[in-house]
Amino acid sequence: MLGIVLLAIGLVGLFLTLLSLIGFEFGSFDIHLGDSGAGLVSVATPFLTGFGLLSGGLIVFDITSTPLALLSGAVVGILLGLVAFALLGYLVGSEEELPSYDLVGSTVRIVEPVVQGRFGTAEVRTPLGARQITVTSDESLAHNEHAVIVDKIDGRESFHVSSITFGETTHPEGNEHL
Protein backbone atom coordinates (compact mmCIF):
# COMPACT_ATOMS: atom_id res chain seq x y z
CA MET A 1 0.00 0.00 0.00
CA LEU A 2 2.87 2.41 0.84
CA GLY A 3 4.30 1.89 -2.63
CA ILE A 4 1.02 2.89 -4.29
CA VAL A 5 0.79 6.04 -2.15
CA LEU A 6 4.37 6.98 -3.01
CA LEU A 7 3.75 6.40 -6.72
CA ALA A 8 0.69 8.66 -6.51
CA ILE A 9 2.78 11.36 -4.80
CA GLY A 10 5.42 11.01 -7.51
CA LEU A 11 2.85 11.26 -10.29
CA VAL A 12 1.29 14.37 -8.71
CA GLY A 13 4.78 15.90 -8.42
CA LEU A 14 5.48 15.04 -12.06
CA PHE A 15 2.15 16.51 -13.15
CA LEU A 16 2.79 19.76 -11.23
CA THR A 17 6.33 19.98 -12.62
CA LEU A 18 5.09 19.55 -16.19
CA LEU A 19 2.38 22.18 -15.67
CA SER A 20 4.94 24.64 -14.30
CA LEU A 21 7.16 24.04 -17.35
CA ILE A 22 4.41 25.18 -19.70
CA GLY A 23 3.73 28.25 -17.58
CA PHE A 24 0.59 27.23 -15.70
CA GLU A 25 0.29 28.93 -12.31
CA PHE A 26 -1.74 27.68 -9.37
CA GLY A 27 -2.03 31.09 -7.75
CA SER A 28 0.33 33.59 -6.26
CA PHE A 29 1.44 31.38 -3.36
CA ASP A 30 5.13 30.60 -3.27
CA ILE A 31 8.00 31.03 -0.85
CA HIS A 32 11.12 32.32 -2.57
CA LEU A 33 14.45 30.89 -1.54
CA GLY A 34 16.83 33.85 -1.24
CA ASP A 35 17.79 35.90 -4.28
CA SER A 36 17.95 32.89 -6.58
CA GLY A 37 14.45 33.43 -7.96
CA ALA A 38 13.64 29.79 -7.21
CA GLY A 39 10.49 29.25 -5.21
CA LEU A 40 9.79 26.46 -2.75
CA VAL A 41 7.13 24.99 -5.02
CA SER A 42 9.61 25.03 -7.95
CA VAL A 43 12.06 22.96 -5.91
CA ALA A 44 9.54 20.78 -4.04
CA THR A 45 7.79 19.37 -7.12
CA PRO A 46 10.98 17.82 -8.60
CA PHE A 47 11.78 16.42 -5.13
CA LEU A 48 8.32 14.87 -4.84
CA THR A 49 8.63 13.46 -8.35
CA GLY A 50 11.98 11.77 -7.75
CA PHE A 51 11.17 10.59 -4.24
CA GLY A 52 7.69 9.31 -5.02
CA LEU A 53 8.38 7.60 -8.32
CA LEU A 54 11.63 5.90 -7.30
CA SER A 55 10.57 4.87 -3.79
CA GLY A 56 7.11 3.80 -4.90
CA GLY A 57 8.44 1.88 -7.89
CA LEU A 58 11.03 0.03 -5.80
CA ILE A 59 8.44 -0.91 -3.17
CA VAL A 60 5.62 -1.88 -5.57
CA PHE A 61 7.84 -4.06 -7.73
CA ASP A 62 9.50 -5.52 -4.61
CA ILE A 63 13.01 -4.75 -5.86
CA THR A 64 14.46 -3.80 -2.47
CA SER A 65 13.49 -3.37 1.17
CA THR A 66 11.24 -0.49 2.23
CA PRO A 67 13.91 1.45 4.21
CA LEU A 68 16.41 1.23 1.34
CA ALA A 69 13.73 2.25 -1.18
CA LEU A 70 12.79 5.28 0.96
CA LEU A 71 16.44 6.27 1.37
CA SER A 72 17.24 5.97 -2.33
CA GLY A 73 14.06 7.88 -3.22
CA ALA A 74 14.98 10.66 -0.77
CA VAL A 75 18.50 10.93 -2.22
CA VAL A 76 17.20 11.12 -5.79
CA GLY A 77 14.51 13.62 -4.74
CA ILE A 78 17.09 15.85 -3.03
CA LEU A 79 19.34 15.70 -6.10
CA LEU A 80 16.49 16.65 -8.42
CA GLY A 81 15.48 19.49 -6.07
CA LEU A 82 19.06 20.81 -6.01
CA VAL A 83 19.30 20.63 -9.80
CA ALA A 84 16.01 22.55 -10.11
CA PHE A 85 17.24 25.15 -7.58
CA ALA A 86 20.54 25.63 -9.45
CA LEU A 87 18.87 25.75 -12.86
CA LEU A 88 16.23 28.27 -11.79
CA GLY A 89 18.86 30.40 -10.04
CA TYR A 90 20.95 30.43 -13.22
CA LEU A 91 17.99 31.31 -15.45
CA VAL A 92 16.85 34.16 -13.22
CA GLY A 93 20.42 35.46 -12.84
CA SER A 94 21.07 35.39 -16.58
CA GLU A 95 18.11 37.59 -17.46
CA GLU A 96 19.23 40.84 -18.97
CA GLU A 97 17.07 43.89 -19.04
CA LEU A 98 16.41 45.60 -22.32
CA PRO A 99 18.15 48.94 -22.60
CA SER A 100 15.95 51.96 -22.04
CA TYR A 101 15.93 54.89 -24.42
CA ASP A 102 15.00 58.49 -23.81
CA LEU A 103 11.99 58.93 -26.07
CA VAL A 104 11.48 62.67 -25.46
CA GLY A 105 11.80 64.41 -28.82
CA SER A 106 11.01 61.30 -30.86
CA THR A 107 8.39 61.33 -33.60
CA VAL A 108 5.40 59.02 -33.13
CA ARG A 109 2.51 57.78 -35.24
CA ILE A 110 -0.87 57.73 -33.51
CA VAL A 111 -2.34 54.21 -33.45
CA GLU A 112 -5.37 54.77 -31.20
CA PRO A 113 -6.79 58.30 -31.41
CA VAL A 114 -6.05 60.73 -28.60
CA VAL A 115 -8.88 62.94 -27.40
CA GLN A 116 -7.91 66.11 -25.56
CA GLY A 117 -7.01 65.17 -21.98
CA ARG A 118 -7.46 61.41 -22.56
CA PHE A 119 -4.96 58.66 -23.31
CA GLY A 120 -4.35 56.95 -26.62
CA THR A 121 -1.65 54.78 -28.16
CA ALA A 122 1.22 55.75 -30.44
CA GLU A 123 4.01 53.87 -32.18
CA VAL A 124 7.60 55.07 -31.82
CA ARG A 125 10.70 53.66 -33.48
CA THR A 126 13.67 52.75 -31.29
CA PRO A 127 16.98 51.05 -32.12
CA LEU A 128 15.32 47.79 -30.99
CA GLY A 129 12.36 48.24 -33.35
CA ALA A 130 8.89 49.76 -33.22
CA ARG A 131 7.21 50.03 -29.83
CA GLN A 132 3.74 51.12 -28.77
CA ILE A 133 3.45 53.64 -25.95
CA THR A 134 0.61 55.37 -24.09
CA VAL A 135 0.27 59.06 -24.95
CA THR A 136 -1.89 62.04 -24.12
CA SER A 137 -2.13 65.49 -25.63
CA ASP A 138 -3.73 68.91 -25.12
CA GLU A 139 -5.33 68.50 -28.54
CA SER A 140 -7.15 65.71 -30.36
CA LEU A 141 -5.03 63.51 -32.61
CA ALA A 142 -6.54 61.11 -35.16
CA HIS A 143 -5.35 57.69 -36.29
CA ASN A 144 -2.10 57.80 -38.36
CA GLU A 145 -1.33 61.44 -37.45
CA HIS A 146 2.24 62.20 -36.50
CA ALA A 147 3.29 63.92 -33.30
CA VAL A 148 6.39 64.47 -31.23
CA ILE A 149 6.98 63.40 -27.63
CA VAL A 150 7.34 66.54 -25.54
CA ASP A 151 7.59 65.11 -22.02
CA LYS A 152 7.35 61.92 -19.97
CA ILE A 153 4.55 61.91 -17.41
CA ASP A 154 6.06 61.44 -13.94
CA GLY A 155 5.49 58.09 -12.29
CA ARG A 156 4.02 56.47 -15.40
CA GLU A 157 5.11 54.90 -18.64
CA SER A 158 3.09 57.54 -20.48
CA PHE A 159 4.12 60.50 -22.58
CA HIS A 160 2.74 63.92 -23.48
CA VAL A 161 2.80 64.60 -27.23
CA SER A 162 2.27 67.61 -29.46
CA SER A 163 1.05 67.47 -33.06
CA ILE A 164 3.24 68.20 -36.05
CA THR A 165 1.65 70.68 -38.44
CA PHE A 166 1.23 69.71 -42.09
CA GLY A 167 4.31 70.30 -44.22
CA GLU A 168 6.86 70.19 -41.40
CA THR A 169 9.37 67.37 -41.42
CA THR A 170 10.20 67.79 -37.78
CA HIS A 171 8.68 69.48 -34.79
CA PRO A 172 10.68 72.45 -33.40
CA GLU A 173 11.10 70.48 -30.15
CA GLY A 174 11.75 67.16 -31.88
CA ASN A 175 14.93 65.53 -33.07
CA GLU A 176 13.75 62.99 -35.63
CA HIS A 177 12.47 63.31 -39.18
CA LEU A 178 9.33 61.60 -40.37
Contact map, one row per residue, 1 for C-alpha under 8 A:
1111100000000000000000000000000000000000000000000000000000000000000000000000000000000000000000000000000000000000000000000000000000000000000000000000000000000000000000000000000000
1111110000000000000000000000000000000000000000000000000100100000000000000000000000000000000000000000000000000000000000000000000000000000000000000000000000000000000000000000000000
1111111000000000000000000000000000000000000000000000001111110000000000000000000000000000000000000000000000000000000000000000000000000000000000000000000000000000000000000000000000
1111111100000000000000000000000000000000000000000000000100010000000000000000000000000000000000000000000000000000000000000000000000000000000000000000000000000000000000000000000000
1111111110000000000000000000000000000000000000000000000100000000000000000000000000000000000000000000000000000000000000000000000000000000000000000000000000000000000000000000000000
0111111111000000000000000000000000000000000000000011101100000000000000000000000000000000000000000000000000000000000000000000000000000000000000000000000000000000000000000000000000
0011111111100000000000000000000000000000000000000001111110000000000000000000000000000000000000000000000000000000000000000000000000000000000000000000000000000000000000000000000000
0001111111110000000000000000000000000000000000000001100000000000000000000000000000000000000000000000000000000000000000000000000000000000000000000000000000000000000000000000000000
0000111111111000000000000000000000000000000000011001100000000000000000000000000000000000000000000000000000000000000000000000000000000000000000000000000000000000000000000000000000
0000011111111100000000000000000000000000000000011111100100000000000000000000000000000000000000000000000000000000000000000000000000000000000000000000000000000000000000000000000000
0000001111111110000000000000000000000000000000001001100000000000000000000000000000000000000000000000000000000000000000000000000000000000000000000000000000000000000000000000000000
0000000111111111000000000000000000000000000000001000000000000000000000000000000000000000000000000000000000000000000000000000000000000000000000000000000000000000000000000000000000
0000000011111111100000000000000000000000000011111001000000000000000000000000000000000000000000000000000000000000000000000000000000000000000000000000000000000000000000000000000000
0000000001111111110000000000000000000000000011011000000000000000000000000000000000000000000000000000000000000000000000000000000000000000000000000000000000000000000000000000000000
0000000000111111111000000000000000000000000000000000000000000000000000000000000000000000000000000000000000000000000000000000000000000000000000000000000000000000000000000000000000
0000000000011111111100000000000000000000000010000000000000000000000000000000000000000000000000000000000000000000000000000000000000000000000000000000000000000000000000000000000000
0000000000001111111110000000000000000000010011000000000000000000000000000000000000000000000000000000000000000000000000000000000000000000000000000000000000000000000000000000000000
0000000000000111111111000000000000000000000000000000000000000000000000000000000000000000000000000000000000000000000000000000000000000000000000000000000000000000000000000000000000
0000000000000011111111111000000000000000000000000000000000000000000000000000000000000000000000000000000000000000000000000000000000000000000000000000000000000000000000000000000000
0000000000000001111111111000000000000000010000000000000000000000000000000000000000000000000000000000000000000000000000000000000000000000000000000000000000000000000000000000000000
0000000000000000111111110000000000000000000000000000000000000000000000000000000000000000000000000000000000000000000000000000000000000000000000000000000000000000000000000000000000
0000000000000000011111110000000000000000000000000000000000000000000000000000000000000000000000000000000000000000000000000000000000000000000000000000000000000000000000000000000000
0000000000000000001111111000000000000000000000000000000000000000000000000000000000000000000000000000000000000000000000000000000000000000000000000000000000000000000000000000000000
0000000000000000001111111100000000000000000000000000000000000000000000000000000000000000000000000000000000000000000000000000000000000000000000000000000000000000000000000000000000
0000000000000000001100111111000000000000000000000000000000000000000000000000000000000000000000000000000000000000000000000000000000000000000000000000000000000000000000000000000000
0000000000000000000000011111100000000000000000000000000000000000000000000000000000000000000000000000000000000000000000000000000000000000000000000000000000000000000000000000000000
0000000000000000000000001111100000000000000000000000000000000000000000000000000000000000000000000000000000000000000000000000000000000000000000000000000000000000000000000000000000
0000000000000000000000001111110000000000000000000000000000000000000000000000000000000000000000000000000000000000000000000000000000000000000000000000000000000000000000000000000000
0000000000000000000000000111111000000000000000000000000000000000000000000000000000000000000000000000000000000000000000000000000000000000000000000000000000000000000000000000000000
0000000000000000000000000001111100000011100000000000000000000000000000000000000000000000000000000000000000000000000000000000000000000000000000000000000000000000000000000000000000
0000000000000000000000000000111110000011100000000000000000000000000000000000000000000000000000000000000000000000000000000000000000000000000000000000000000000000000000000000000000
0000000000000000000000000000011111111111000000000000000000000000000000000000000000000000000000000000000000000000000000000000000000000000000000000000000000000000000000000000000000
0000000000000000000000000000001111111111000000000000000000000000000000000000000000000000000000000000000000000000000000000000000000000000000000000000000000000000000000000000000000
0000000000000000000000000000000111111100000000000000000000000000000000000000000000000000000000000000000000000000000000000000000000000000000000000000000000000000000000000000000000
0000000000000000000000000000000111111100000000000000000000000000000000000000000000000000000000000000000000000000000000000000000000000000000000000000000000000000000000000000000000
0000000000000000000000000000000111111100000000000000000000000000000000000000000000001001110110000000000000000000000000000000000000000000000000000000000000000000000000000000000000
0000000000000000000000000000000111111110000000000000000000000000000000000000000000000001100110000000000000000000000000000000000000000000000000000000000000000000000000000000000000
0000000000000000000000000000000111111111011000000000000000000000000000000000000000001001100000000000000000000000000000000000000000000000000000000000000000000000000000000000000000
0000000000000000000000000000011110001111111000000000000000000000000000000000000000000000000000000000000000000000000000000000000000000000000000000000000000000000000000000000000000
0000000000000000000000000000011110000111111100000000000000000000000000000000000000000000000000000000000000000000000000000000000000000000000000000000000000000000000000000000000000
0000000000000000000000000000011000000011111110000000000000000000000000000000000000000000000000000000000000000000000000000000000000000000000000000000000000000000000000000000000000
0000000000000000100100000000000000000111111111000000000000000000000000000000000000011000000000000000000000000000000000000000000000000000000000000000000000000000000000000000000000
0000000000000000000000000000000000000111111111100000000000000000000000000000000011011000000000000000000000000000000000000000000000000000000000000000000000000000000000000000000000
0000000000000000000000000000000000000001111111110000000000000000000000000000000010000000000000000000000000000000000000000000000000000000000000000000000000000000000000000000000000
0000000000001101100000000000000000000000111111111000000000000000000000000000000010000000000000000000000000000000000000000000000000000000000000000000000000000000000000000000000000
0000000000001100100000000000000000000000011111111100000000000000000000000000100110010000000000000000000000000000000000000000000000000000000000000000000000000000000000000000000000
0000000000001000000000000000000000000000001111111110000000000000000000000101111110000000000000000000000000000000000000000000000000000000000000000000000000000000000000000000000000
0000000011001100000000000000000000000000000111111111000000000000000000000000100000000000000000000000000000000000000000000000000000000000000000000000000000000000000000000000000000
0000000011111100000000000000000000000000000011111111100000000000000000000000100000000000000000000000000000000000000000000000000000000000000000000000000000000000000000000000000000
0000000001000000000000000000000000000000000001111111110000000000000000001101100100000000000000000000000000000000000000000000000000000000000000000000000000000000000000000000000000
0000010001000000000000000000000000000000000000111111111100000000000001011111100000000000000000000000000000000000000000000000000000000000000000000000000000000000000000000000000000
0000011111101000000000000000000000000000000000011111111110000000000000001000000000000000000000000000000000000000000000000000000000000000000000000000000000000000000000000000000000
0000011111100000000000000000000000000000000000001111111110000000000000001000000000000000000000000000000000000000000000000000000000000000000000000000000000000000000000000000000000
0000001000000000000000000000000000000000000000000111111111000000000010011001000000000000000000000000000000000000000000000000000000000000000000000000000000000000000000000000000000
0010011000000000000000000000000000000000000000000011111111100000000011111100000000000000000000000000000000000000000000000000000000000000000000000000000000000000000000000000000000
0111111001000000000000000000000000000000000000000011111111110000000010000000000000000000000000000000000000000000000000000000000000000000000000000000000000000000000000000000000000
0010001000000000000000000000000000000000000000000001111111111000000000000000000000000000000000000000000000000000000000000000000000000000000000000000000000000000000000000000000000
0010000000000000000000000000000000000000000000000000011111111111000010000000000000000000000000000000000000000000000000000000000000000000000000000000000000000000000000000000000000
0110000000000000000000000000000000000000000000000000001111111111110010000000000000000000000000000000000000000000000000000000000000000000000000000000000000000000000000000000000000
0011000000000000000000000000000000000000000000000000000111111110000000000000000000000000000000000000000000000000000000000000000000000000000000000000000000000000000000000000000000
0000000000000000000000000000000000000000000000000000000011111110000000000000000000000000000000000000000000000000000000000000000000000000000000000000000000000000000000000000000000
0000000000000000000000000000000000000000000000000000000001111111100000000000000000000000000000000000000000000000000000000000000000000000000000000000000000000000000000000000000000
0000000000000000000000000000000000000000000000000000000001111111100000000000000000000000000000000000000000000000000000000000000000000000000000000000000000000000000000000000000000
0000000000000000000000000000000000000000000000000000000001100111110110000000000000000000000000000000000000000000000000000000000000000000000000000000000000000000000000000000000000
0000000000000000000000000000000000000000000000000000000000100111111110000000000000000000000000000000000000000000000000000000000000000000000000000000000000000000000000000000000000
0000000000000000000000000000000000000000000000000000000000100001111111000000000000000000000000000000000000000000000000000000000000000000000000000000000000000000000000000000000000
0000000000000000000000000000000000000000000000000000000000000000111111100000000000000000000000000000000000000000000000000000000000000000000000000000000000000000000000000000000000
0000000000000000000000000000000000000000000000000000000000000001111111110000000000000000000000000000000000000000000000000000000000000000000000000000000000000000000000000000000000
0000000000000000000000000000000000000000000000000000011101100001111111111000000000000000000000000000000000000000000000000000000000000000000000000000000000000000000000000000000000
0000000000000000000000000000000000000000000000000010001000000000011111111100000000000000000000000000000000000000000000000000000000000000000000000000000000000000000000000000000000
0000000000000000000000000000000000000000000000000000001000000000001111111110000000000000000000000000000000000000000000000000000000000000000000000000000000000000000000000000000000
0000000000000000000000000000000000000000000000000010011000000000000111111111000000000000000000000000000000000000000000000000000000000000000000000000000000000000000000000000000000
0000000000000000000000000000000000000000000000000111111000000000000011111111100000000000000000000000000000000000000000000000000000000000000000000000000000000000000000000000000000
0000000000000000000000000000000000000000000000100110001000000000000001111111110000000000000000000000000000000000000000000000000000000000000000000000000000000000000000000000000000
0000000000000000000000000000000000000000000000000010000000000000000000111111111000000000000000000000000000000000000000000000000000000000000000000000000000000000000000000000000000
0000000000000000000000000000000000000000000000100110010000000000000000011111111100000000000000000000000000000000000000000000000000000000000000000000000000000000000000000000000000
0000000000000000000000000000000000000000000001111110000000000000000000001111111110000000000000000000000000000000000000000000000000000000000000000000000000000000000000000000000000
0000000000000000000000000000000000000000000000100000000000000000000000000111111111000000000000000000000000000000000000000000000000000000000000000000000000000000000000000000000000
0000000000000000000000000000000000000000000000100000000000000000000000000011111111100000000000000000000000000000000000000000000000000000000000000000000000000000000000000000000000
0000000000000000000000000000000000000000000001100100000000000000000000000001111111110000000000000000000000000000000000000000000000000000000000000000000000000000000000000000000000
0000000000000000000000000000000000000000001111100000000000000000000000000000111111111000000000000000000000000000000000000000000000000000000000000000000000000000000000000000000000
0000000000000000000000000000000000000000001000000000000000000000000000000000011111111100000000000000000000000000000000000000000000000000000000000000000000000000000000000000000000
0000000000000000000000000000000000000000000000000000000000000000000000000000001111111110000000000000000000000000000000000000000000000000000000000000000000000000000000000000000000
0000000000000000000000000000000000000000011001000000000000000000000000000000000111111111000000000000000000000000000000000000000000000000000000000000000000000000000000000000000000
0000000000000000000000000000000000010100011000000000000000000000000000000000000011111111100000000000000000000000000000000000000000000000000000000000000000000000000000000000000000
0000000000000000000000000000000000000000000000000000000000000000000000000000000001111111110000000000000000000000000000000000000000000000000000000000000000000000000000000000000000
0000000000000000000000000000000000000000000000000000000000000000000000000000000000111111111000000000000000000000000000000000000000000000000000000000000000000000000000000000000000
0000000000000000000000000000000000011100000000000000000000000000000000000000000000011111111100000000000000000000000000000000000000000000000000000000000000000000000000000000000000
0000000000000000000000000000000000011100000000000000000000000000000000000000000000001111111110000000000000000000000000000000000000000000000000000000000000000000000000000000000000
0000000000000000000000000000000000010000000000000000000000000000000000000000000000000111111111000000000000000000000000000000000000000000000000000000000000000000000000000000000000
0000000000000000000000000000000000000000000000000000000000000000000000000000000000000011111111100000000000000000000000000000000000000000000000000000000000000000000000000000000000
0000000000000000000000000000000000011000000000000000000000000000000000000000000000000001111111100000000000000000000000000000000000000000000000000000000000000000000000000000000000
0000000000000000000000000000000000011000000000000000000000000000000000000000000000000000111111100000000000000000000000000000000000000000000000000000000000000000000000000000000000
0000000000000000000000000000000000000000000000000000000000000000000000000000000000000000011111110000000000000000000000000000000000000000000000000000000000000000000000000000000000
0000000000000000000000000000000000000000000000000000000000000000000000000000000000000000001111111000000000000000000000000000000000000000000000000000000000000000000000000000000000
0000000000000000000000000000000000000000000000000000000000000000000000000000000000000000000001111100000000000000000000000000000000000000000000000000000000000000000000000000000000
0000000000000000000000000000000000000000000000000000000000000000000000000000000000000000000000111110000000000000000000000000000000000000000000000000000000000000000000000000000000
0000000000000000000000000000000000000000000000000000000000000000000000000000000000000000000000011111000000000000000000000000000000000000000000000000000000000000000000000000000000
0000000000000000000000000000000000000000000000000000000000000000000000000000000000000000000000001111100000000000000000000000000000000000000000000000000000000000000000000000000000
0000000000000000000000000000000000000000000000000000000000000000000000000000000000000000000000000111110000000000000000000000000000000000000000000000000000000000000000000000000000
0000000000000000000000000000000000000000000000000000000000000000000000000000000000000000000000000011111000000000000000000000010000000000000000000000000000000000000000000000000000
0000000000000000000000000000000000000000000000000000000000000000000000000000000000000000000000000001111100000000000000000000000000000000000000000000000000000000000000000000000000
0000000000000000000000000000000000000000000000000000000000000000000000000000000000000000000000000000111111000000000000000000000000000000000000000000100000000000000000000000000000
0000000000000000000000000000000000000000000000000000000000000000000000000000000000000000000000000000011111000000000000000000000000000000000000000001111100000000000000000000010000
0000000000000000000000000000000000000000000000000000000000000000000000000000000000000000000000000000001111100000000000000000000000000000000000000001110000000000000000000000111100
0000000000000000000000000000000000000000000000000000000000000000000000000000000000000000000000000000001111110000000000000001000000000000000000000001100000000000000000000000011100
0000000000000000000000000000000000000000000000000000000000000000000000000000000000000000000000000000000011111000000000000001000000000000000000000111100000000000000000000100011111
0000000000000000000000000000000000000000000000000000000000000000000000000000000000000000000000000000000001111100000000000111100000000000000000000111100000000000000000000000000000
0000000000000000000000000000000000000000000000000000000000000000000000000000000000000000000000000000000000111110000000000111000000000000000000111110000000000000000000000000000000
0000000000000000000000000000000000000000000000000000000000000000000000000000000000000000000000000000000000011111110000011110000000000000000011111110000000000000000000000000000000
0000000000000000000000000000000000000000000000000000000000000000000000000000000000000000000000000000000000001111100000011110000000000000000000110000000000000000000000000000000000
0000000000000000000000000000000000000000000000000000000000000000000000000000000000000000000000000000000000000111110000011100000000000000000001100000000000000000000000000000000000
0000000000000000000000000000000000000000000000000000000000000000000000000000000000000000000000000000000000000111111000011000000000000000000111100000000000000000000000000000000000
0000000000000000000000000000000000000000000000000000000000000000000000000000000000000000000000000000000000000101111101111000000000000011101111000000000000000000000000000000000000
0000000000000000000000000000000000000000000000000000000000000000000000000000000000000000000000000000000000000000111111110000000000000001101110000000000000000000000000000000000000
0000000000000000000000000000000000000000000000000000000000000000000000000000000000000000000000000000000000000000011111000000000000000001111100000000000000000000000000000000000000
0000000000000000000000000000000000000000000000000000000000000000000000000000000000000000000000000000000000000000001111100000000000000001111000000000000000000000000000000000000000
0000000000000000000000000000000000000000000000000000000000000000000000000000000000000000000000000000000000000000011111110000000000000001100000000000000000000000000000000000000000
0000000000000000000000000000000000000000000000000000000000000000000000000000000000000000000000000000000000000000011011111000000000000111100000000000000000000000000000000000000000
0000000000000000000000000000000000000000000000000000000000000000000000000000000000000000000000000000000000000111111001111100000000000111000000000000000000000000000000000000000000
0000000000000000000000000000000000000000000000000000000000000000000000000000000000000000000000000000000000000111110000111110000000011110000000000000000000000000000000000000000000
0000000000000000000000000000000000000000000000000000000000000000000000000000000000000000000000000000000000011111000000011111000000011110000000000000000000000000000000000000000000
0000000000000000000000000000000000000000000000000000000000000000000000000000000000000000000000000000000000011110000000001111100001111000000000000000000000000000000000000000000000
0000000000000000000000000000000000000000000000000000000000000000000000000000000000000000000000000000000001111000000000000111110001111000000000000000000000000000000000000000000000
0000000000000000000000000000000000000000000000000000000000000000000000000000000000000000000000000000000000010000000000000011111111100000000000000000000000000000000000000000000000
0000000000000000000000000000000000000000000000000000000000000000000000000000000000000000000000000000100000000000000000000001111111100000000000000000000000000000000000000000000000
0000000000000000000000000000000000000000000000000000000000000000000000000000000000000000000000000000000000000000000000000000111110000000000000000000000000000000000000000000000000
0000000000000000000000000000000000000000000000000000000000000000000000000000000000000000000000000000000000000000000000000000111111000000000000000000000000000000000000000000000000
0000000000000000000000000000000000000000000000000000000000000000000000000000000000000000000000000000000000000000000000000000111111100000000000000000000000000000000000000000000000
0000000000000000000000000000000000000000000000000000000000000000000000000000000000000000000000000000000000000000000000000011110111110000000000000000000000000000000000000000000000
0000000000000000000000000000000000000000000000000000000000000000000000000000000000000000000000000000000000000000000000000011110011111000000000000000000000000000000000000000000000
0000000000000000000000000000000000000000000000000000000000000000000000000000000000000000000000000000000000000000000000001111000001111100000000000000000000000000000000000000000000
0000000000000000000000000000000000000000000000000000000000000000000000000000000000000000000000000000000000000000000000001111000000111110000000000000000000001110000000000000000000
0000000000000000000000000000000000000000000000000000000000000000000000000000000000000000000000000000000000000000000000111100000000011111000000000000000000001110000000000000000000
0000000000000000000000000000000000000000000000000000000000000000000000000000000000000000000000000000000000000000010000111100000000001111100000000000000000000111100000000000000000
0000000000000000000000000000000000000000000000000000000000000000000000000000000000000000000000000000000000000000011111110000000000000111110000000000000000000111100000000000000000
0000000000000000000000000000000000000000000000000000000000000000000000000000000000000000000000000000000000000000011111100000000000000011111110000000000000000001110000000000000000
0000000000000000000000000000000000000000000000000000000000000000000000000000000000000000000000000000000000000000000110000000000000000001111100000000000000000000010000000000000000
0000000000000000000000000000000000000000000000000000000000000000000000000000000000000000000000000000000000000000011110000000000000000000111110000000000000000000011000000000000000
0000000000000000000000000000000000000000000000000000000000000000000000000000000000000000000000000000000000000000111100000000000000000000111111000000000000000000000000000000000000
0000000000000000000000000000000000000000000000000000000000000000000000000000000000000000000000000000000000000100111000000000000000000000101111101000000000000000001000000000000000
0000000000000000000000000000000000000000000000000000000000000000000000000000000000000000000000000000000000000101110000000000000000000000000111111000000000000000000000000000000000
0000000000000000000000000000000000000000000000000000000000000000000000000000000000000000000000000000000000001111100000000000000000000000000011111000000000000000000000000000000000
0000000000000000000000000000000000000000000000000000000000000000000000000000000000000000000000000000000000001110000000000000000000000000000001111100000000000000000000000000000000
0000000000000000000000000000000000000000000000000000000000000000000000000000000000000000000000000000000000001100000000000000000000000000000011111110000000000000001000000000000000
0000000000000000000000000000000000000000000000000000000000000000000000000000000000000000000000000000000000111100000000000000000000000000000000011111000000000000001100000000000000
0000000000000000000000000000000000000000000000000000000000000000000000000000000000000000000000000000000000111100000000000000000000000000000000001111100000000000111100000010000000
0000000000000000000000000000000000000000000000000000000000000000000000000000000000000000000000000000000111110000000000000000000000000000000000000111110000000000111100000010110000
0000000000000000000000000000000000000000000000000000000000000000000000000000000000000000000000000000001111110000000000000000000000000000000000000011111100000011110000000000010000
0000000000000000000000000000000000000000000000000000000000000000000000000000000000000000000000000000000110000000000000000000000000000000000000000001111100000011110000000000110000
0000000000000000000000000000000000000000000000000000000000000000000000000000000000000000000000000000000100000000000000000000000000000000000000000000111110000011100000000000000000
0000000000000000000000000000000000000000000000000000000000000000000000000000000000000000000000000000000100000000000000000000000000000000000000000000111111011111000000000000000000
0000000000000000000000000000000000000000000000000000000000000000000000000000000000000000000000000000000000000000000000000000000000000000000000000000001111111111000000000000000000
0000000000000000000000000000000000000000000000000000000000000000000000000000000000000000000000000000000000000000000000000000000000000000000000000000000111110000000000000000000000
0000000000000000000000000000000000000000000000000000000000000000000000000000000000000000000000000000000000000000000000000000000000000000000000000000000011111000000000000000000000
0000000000000000000000000000000000000000000000000000000000000000000000000000000000000000000000000000000000000000000000000000000000000000000000000000000111111100000000000000000000
0000000000000000000000000000000000000000000000000000000000000000000000000000000000000000000000000000000000000000000000000000000000001100000000000000000110111110000000000000000000
0000000000000000000000000000000000000000000000000000000000000000000000000000000000000000000000000000000000000000000000000000000000001111000000000000000110011111000000000000000000
0000000000000000000000000000000000000000000000000000000000000000000000000000000000000000000000000000000000000000000000000000000000001111000000000000111110001111100000000000000000
0000000000000000000000000000000000000000000000000000000000000000000000000000000000000000000000000000000000000000000000000000000000000011100000000000111110000111110000000000000000
0000000000000000000000000000000000000000000000000000000000000000000000000000000000000000000000000000000000000000000000000000000000000011100000000011111000000011111000000000000000
0000000000000000000000000000000000000000000000000000000000000000000000000000000000000000000000000000000000000000000000000000000000000000111000000011110000000001111100000000000000
0000000000000000000000000000000000000000000000000000000000000000000000000000000000000000000000000000000000000000000000000000000000000000001010001111000000000000111110000000000000
0000000000000000000000000000000000000000000000000000000000000000000000000000000000000000000000000000000000000000000000000000000000000000000000000111000000000000011111010110000000
0000000000000000000000000000000000000000000000000000000000000000000000000000000000000000000000000000000000000000000000000000000000000000000000000000000000000000001111110000000000
0000000000000000000000000000000000000000000000000000000000000000000000000000000000000000000000000000000000000000000000000000000000000000000000000000000000000000000111110000000000
0000000000000000000000000000000000000000000000000000000000000000000000000000000000000000000000000000000000000000000000000000000000000000000000000000000000000000000011111000000000
0000000000000000000000000000000000000000000000000000000000000000000000000000000000000000000000000000000000000000000000000000000000000000000000000000000000000000000111111110000000
0000000000000000000000000000000000000000000000000000000000000000000000000000000000000000000000000000000000000000000000000000000000000000000000000000000000000000000000111110000011
0000000000000000000000000000000000000000000000000000000000000000000000000000000000000000000000000000000000100000000000000000000000000000000000000000000000000000000100011111011111
0000000000000000000000000000000000000000000000000000000000000000000000000000000000000000000000000000000000000000000000000000000000000000000000000011000000000000000100011111111000
0000000000000000000000000000000000000000000000000000000000000000000000000000000000000000000000000000000000000000000000000000000000000000000000000000000000000000000000000111110000
0000000000000000000000000000000000000000000000000000000000000000000000000000000000000000000000000000000010000000000000000000000000000000000000000001010000000000000000000011111000
0000000000000000000000000000000000000000000000000000000000000000000000000000000000000000000000000000000111100000000000000000000000000000000000000001110000000000000000000111111100
0000000000000000000000000000000000000000000000000000000000000000000000000000000000000000000000000000000011100000000000000000000000000000000000000000000000000000000000000110111110
0000000000000000000000000000000000000000000000000000000000000000000000000000000000000000000000000000000011100000000000000000000000000000000000000000000000000000000000000100011111
0000000000000000000000000000000000000000000000000000000000000000000000000000000000000000000000000000000000100000000000000000000000000000000000000000000000000000000000001100001111
0000000000000000000000000000000000000000000000000000000000000000000000000000000000000000000000000000000000100000000000000000000000000000000000000000000000000000000000001100000111
